[in-house]
Amino acid sequence: MISDIRCLIGVDIGGTFTDICVLATDGRLITKKILSTPEDYSLGIIAGISESLNEIGLLSGDVNGVSHATTVATNTILEKKGAKTALLTTEGFRDVLEMRRLRIPELYNLQYEKPPSLVPRRYRFEVSERMGPRGEVWLELDEGTLGAVIEKLSTLDFEALAICLIHSYVDSTHEQRISALVKEALGDDLYVTCSSEILPEISEYDRTSTTVVNAYIGPSVAKYIGSLVGRLTEYGISAPLEIIQSNGGAMTAAAAIRKPASIVESGPAAGVIAAARTAKLTGQENAISFVI
């Protein structure tokens, strides 16, 4: 039987520990730290939620919402465990990832070595097309050259594809056409990301690198979030799952699967938002938050 008391659940996972917080409408607060389950993080989350609800005397049907911060996206990048990813770009712009920006972290270090790209050069492909900076078509998309690229994608067993064309932030027509043709030829098993959907901004390197990150972590994040949603449903929690973003806001599980680059460093971001809220509630005008 569902009680009159409801609750909200907060979850934060890391590589070692999973933190669970249950806040009931009668003011009771339960926090719990348990070991993470890297083979499937959702297993540890469900175990922690179950223990917490039992301790506070509530049922799965009493849950009004679940907010989740995660390091899955961040760890996937740091541990180099992302998907085998290809990049498709405008002819002549294959090396944007390599060129990066003029600035380097160590200004006077002439021997500074850039970290390796998430997509090696041999996995970066070009297609004949060109948009102008005002969205005018300088060169129509050559679907013949695209067909040759699709053939390579199918034979090399890629798991993800990042599509980033010049000036697509103004007009995404060519990117969307490429995406549609790739999906038609290769099916839904290939995770496809368009830069015009992820970061429609003028900076070519920022847009390309962000799109590549989104594709690189997309399959693992999609698998994880899909598993978590399924286990929450099996456990009896029908309340919506919200994923914390890098900017401290929240997004739906479906949105996080489409744009996983938005949840990189979501854990620390959630901590900052919580610290700011706590400082406001306690009348602290100045506060410093840190991770331990």
C-alpha positions in Angstrom: 0.0 0.0 0.0 1.4 3.4 -1.0 1.6 5.8 2.0 0.8 9.5 2.2 4.5 10.2 2.6 6.4 10.7 -0.6 10.1 11.0 -1.3 12.8 12.2 -3.8 15.9 10.2 -4.5 19.3 11.5 -5.4 22.0 9.2 -6.7 25.7 9.9 -7.5 28.0 7.1 -8.8 31.7 7.0 -9.0 34.2 4.3 -9.9 34.5 3.2 -6.2 31.4 4.3 -4.3 27.7 5.0 -5.0 25.9 7.6 -2.9 22.2 7.4 -2.3 20.1 10.2 -0.7 16.4 9.8 0.1 14.5 12.9 1.2 10.9 12.3 2.5 8.1 14.8 2.5 8.0 14.6 6.3 11.5 15.9 6.6 13.4 12.7 7.2 16.7 12.3 5.3 18.5 9.0 4.7 22.0 8.9 3.1 23.9 5.8 2.2 27.3 5.1 0.7 27.8 1.6 -0.9 30.4 0.0 -3.2 29.8 0.7 -6.9 29.2 -2.2 -9.3 31.3 -1.4 -12.4 30.1 -4.4 -14.3 26.7 -2.7 -14.2 26.4 0.4 -12.1 22.6 0.1 -12.1 22.8 -3.0 -9.8 24.5 -1.0 -7.1 22.0 1.9 -7.5 19.0 -0.4 -7.1 20.5 -2.1 -4.1 21.2 1.2 -2.4 17.8 2.6 -3.1 16.2 -0.6 -1.8 18.2 -0.5 1.4 17.4 3.2 1.9 13.7 2.9 1.3 13.5 -0.1 3.7 15.3 2.0 6.3 13.0 4.9 6.0 9.9 2.7 5.7 8.8 3.7 2.2 8.0 1.7 -0.9 9.0 2.1 -4.6 5.6 3.5 -5.4 6.3 6.4 -2.9 9.1 7.8 -5.1 8.2 11.1 -6.8 11.5 11.5 -8.7 15.1 10.3 -9.1 18.0 12.7 -9.8 21.2 11.1 -11.0 24.7 12.5 -11.3 27.3 10.2 -12.9 30.9 9.8 -13.8 30.3 7.2 -16.5 30.9 9.7 -19.3 34.0 11.2 -17.7 35.5 7.8 -16.8 34.9 6.5 -20.3 37.0 9.3 -21.7 39.8 9.1 -19.1 40.1 5.3 -19.3 40.0 5.4 -23.1 37.2 2.9 -23.1 34.9 4.6 -25.6 33.4 3.3 -28.8 35.4 2.8 -32.0 34.5 6.1 -33.6 34.8 7.6 -37.1 34.7 11.2 -38.1 33.1 12.4 -41.3 33.8 16.0 -42.4 34.1 18.3 -45.3 36.8 17.6 -47.9 40.0 19.4 -46.8 39.2 19.5 -43.1 40.2 16.1 -42.0 42.9 17.4 -39.6 40.9 19.9 -37.5 41.2 17.6 -34.5 45.0 17.6 -34.9 45.5 21.3 -35.5 43.4 22.2 -32.5 43.9 25.9 -31.4 47.0 28.0 -31.4 47.1 28.0 -27.6 48.8 25.2 -25.6 48.6 24.5 -21.8 52.4 25.0 -21.4 53.2 28.2 -23.1 57.0 27.9 -23.2 57.3 24.2 -23.6 58.5 23.6 -27.1 58.4 19.8 -26.5 54.8 19.8 -25.4 53.0 16.8 -26.8 49.3 17.0 -27.5 47.2 14.2 -26.1 46.2 11.7 -28.8 42.9 12.3 -30.6 39.9 10.2 -29.7 39.7 9.5 -33.5 42.9 8.4 -35.2 43.6 10.1 -38.6 42.9 6.8 -40.5 39.4 6.9 -39.1 38.6 10.4 -40.3 36.9 10.5 -43.7 36.0 13.4 -46.1 33.0 14.0 -48.2 32.7 16.4 -51.1 30.3 19.3 -50.1 30.6 22.9 -48.9 28.3 25.4 -47.2 29.1 29.1 -47.0 29.3 31.1 -43.8 25.8 32.5 -44.4 24.2 29.1 -45.2 24.6 29.4 -49.0 25.5 26.1 -50.8 28.9 26.5 -52.4 29.1 22.8 -53.4 26.2 20.4 -53.3 26.7 17.2 -51.3 28.2 14.5 -53.6 26.4 11.4 -52.5 28.8 9.3 -54.6 31.7 10.1 -52.4 29.5 9.6 -49.4 28.6 6.1 -50.7 32.3 5.2 -50.7 32.7 6.4 -47.1 29.6 4.4 -46.0 31.2 1.3 -47.6 34.4 1.9 -45.5 32.3 2.4 -42.3 30.5 -0.9 -42.9 33.7 -2.9 -43.4 35.7 -1.5 -40.5 33.0 -2.2 -37.8 32.7 1.2 -36.3 30.4 1.6 -33.3 29.9 5.4 -33.5 30.1 8.2 -36.2 30.6 11.9 -35.6 29.5 14.1 -38.5 30.9 17.6 -38.5 30.7 19.7 -41.7 32.0 23.2 -42.3 29.4 25.9 -41.5 26.7 23.3 -40.6 25.9 25.5 -37.6 24.2 27.9 -40.1 22.5 25.2 -42.3 22.4 21.6 -41.2 20.9 20.2 -44.4 23.9 18.3 -45.6 24.6 16.9 -42.1 21.1 15.7 -41.8 21.1 14.1 -45.3 24.4 12.3 -44.5 23.0 11.1 -41.2 19.8 9.8 -42.9 21.7 7.9 -45.6 24.2 6.4 -43.1 21.4 5.2 -40.9 19.5 3.8 -43.9 22.6 1.9 -45.0 24.0 0.7 -41.7 21.0 0.6 -39.4 20.5 1.7 -35.8 23.5 -0.2 -34.4 25.8 2.6 -35.4 25.6 5.6 -32.9 25.4 8.7 -35.1 26.0 12.3 -33.9 25.7 15.5 -35.9 27.6 18.6 -34.8 24.6 20.8 -35.7 22.6 19.0 -33.0 25.3 18.9 -30.3 27.1 22.3 -30.5 25.9 24.5 -33.4 28.6 27.1 -32.9 31.1 28.8 -35.3 34.4 27.5 -33.7 35.4 24.6 -35.9 37.7 22.8 -33.4 35.3 23.1 -30.5 32.4 21.9 -32.5 34.3 19.0 -34.0 35.9 17.8 -30.7 32.6 18.0 -28.8 30.8 16.0 -31.5 33.6 13.4 -31.4 33.3 13.2 -27.6 29.6 12.8 -27.9 30.0 9.9 -30.4 32.9 8.3 -28.5 30.9 8.0 -25.2 27.5 7.6 -26.7 27.2 3.8 -26.9 28.4 3.2 -23.3 26.2 6.0 -21.9 23.2 4.8 -23.8 23.8 1.2 -22.6 24.2 2.4 -19.0 21.2 4.7 -18.9 19.0 2.2 -20.7 19.9 -0.4 -18.1 19.2 2.0 -15.2 15.8 3.0 -16.6 14.9 -0.7 -17.0 16.0 -1.7 -13.5 14.1 1.3 -11.9 11.0 0.2 -13.8 11.4 -3.4 -12.7 11.9 -2.3 -9.1 8.6 -0.4 -9.3 9.7 3.2 -9.6 7.7 4.9 -12.3 8.8 8.4 -11.4 10.9 10.2 -14.0 14.7 9.9 -14.0 16.6 13.1 -14.4 20.3 13.2 -15.3 22.4 16.1 -14.0 24.2 18.0 -16.7 27.7 19.5 -16.8 26.1 23.0 -16.2 24.3 21.8 -13.0 20.9 21.6 -14.7 19.0 18.4 -15.4 17.9 16.6 -18.5 15.7 13.6 -19.3 17.2 10.1 -19.7 16.3 10.2 -23.4 18.1 13.5 -23.9 21.2 12.3 -22.1 21.3 9.3 -24.5 21.2 11.7 -27.4 23.7 14.2 -26.0 25.9 12.4 -23.5 28.6 15.1 -23.9 26.3 17.2 -21.8 26.8 15.0 -18.7 30.6 15.0 -18.6 31.6 16.1 -15.0 27.9 16.0 -14.0 28.9 14.7 -10.5 31.1 17.7 -9.5 28.5 20.1 -11.1 25.8 18.6 -9.0 27.9 19.1 -5.9 28.5 22.8 -6.7 24.7 23.4 -7.1 24.0 21.6 -3.9 26.6 23.6 -2.0 25.2 26.9 -3.4 21.7 25.9 -2.4 22.8 24.9 1.1 24.8 28.1 1.6 21.7 30.1 0.6 19.4 28.2 2.9 21.8 28.7 5.8 22.4 32.4 5.1 26.1 32.0 4.1 27.0 34.7 1.6 30.4 33.2 0.8 31.1 29.5 0.5 33.7 27.2 -1.0 32.8 23.7 -2.1 35.3 20.9 -2.8 35.4 17.3 -3.7 36.9 14.7 -1.2 
